[in-house]
Amino acid sequence: MTPSFALHVPDADLVPEPLDPGQIVSGAPEVSGKVVWESADGRQVRGIWQITPGVVTDTEADELFVVISGSATVEVEGGATLRVGPGDMAVLRAGDRTTWTVHETLRKAYAINL
C-alpha cells in the first residue's frame, strides 16, 4: 500500500507519452505525464499530464482534473465548450468525444476512474 504523500505538481518530472498521429488535428503537440498513484485493481489512477500547444481529439475516461498552468478550450461533441486555465477544475464523462485546442502548454493534475 502506498503511503500518503505530497508532490509539487508544477515542478514534477514527466515522461513523454507519444500521441497517436490520428489524434492530431493541427500543430505538433507533445504529451508527457506521470502516474503518481494507482489502485491495486487498476481502476483508479491519479497523476499529472501535460500537453504543448496544438489541437487534438480524444475519447475521455471518467475524469476530474485541475489545471495547474496553461490554457485550453475543450469542445465536448454534442455538449459544452469548456475554457480552462490555472485553478480551474473540470469533470469529463467516460466516452465523451473531445477536441482540445491548447493555447499555452497545459499541465493538469487528474483523478480517473476506470
HUJOZI-V344672 format. One record per pair of residues at least 4 apart in sequence whose C-alpha atoms are under 7 Angstrom apart, sorted by the first residue. I is the first residue (numbers start at 1). J is the second residue. Records with the same first field share a line. If there is no record, write none. Layout:
I=J + J
//
This chain:
8=12
10=68
14=32 + 33 + 34
15=32 + 33 + 34
16=31 + 32 + 33
17=31 + 32 + 33
18=31
19=31
23=56 + 57 + 58
24=55 + 56 + 57
25=55 + 56
26=54 + 55
27=54 + 55
28=54
29=51 + 52 + 53 + 54
30=51 + 52
31=50 + 51 + 52
32=49 + 50 + 51
33=48 + 49 + 50
34=47 + 48 + 49
35=45 + 46 + 47 + 48
36=46 + 47
37=45 + 46 + 47
38=42 + 44 + 45 + 46
39=43 + 44 + 45
43=113 + 114
44=112 + 113 + 114
45=111 + 112 + 113
46=110 + 111 + 112
47=109 + 110 + 111
48=108 + 109 + 110
49=107 + 108 + 109
50=106 + 107 + 108
51=105 + 106 + 107
52=102 + 104 + 105 + 106
53=102 + 103 + 104 + 105
54=101 + 102
55=99 + 100 + 101 + 102
56=99 + 100 + 101
57=98 + 99 + 100
58=97 + 98 + 99
59=95 + 96 + 97 + 98
60=92 + 93 + 94 + 95 + 96 + 97
61=93 + 94 + 95 + 112 + 114
62=92 + 93 + 94 + 112 + 113 + 114
63=91 + 92 + 93 + 110 + 111 + 112 + 113
64=90 + 91 + 92 + 110 + 111 + 112
65=89 + 90 + 91 + 108 + 109 + 110 + 111
66=87 + 88 + 89 + 90 + 108 + 109 + 110
67=85 + 86 + 87 + 88 + 89 + 107 + 108 + 109
68=86 + 87 + 107 + 108
69=85 + 86 + 106 + 107
70=85 + 86 + 104 + 105 + 106 + 107
71=84 + 85 + 102 + 103 + 104 + 105 + 106
72=83 + 84 + 85 + 100 + 101 + 102 + 103
73=81 + 82 + 83 + 84 + 100 + 101 + 102
74=81 + 82 + 83 + 98 + 99 + 100 + 101
75=80 + 81 + 82 + 98 + 99 + 100
76=80 + 81 + 96 + 97 + 98 + 99
77=97 + 98
84=88
92=96
102=106
//
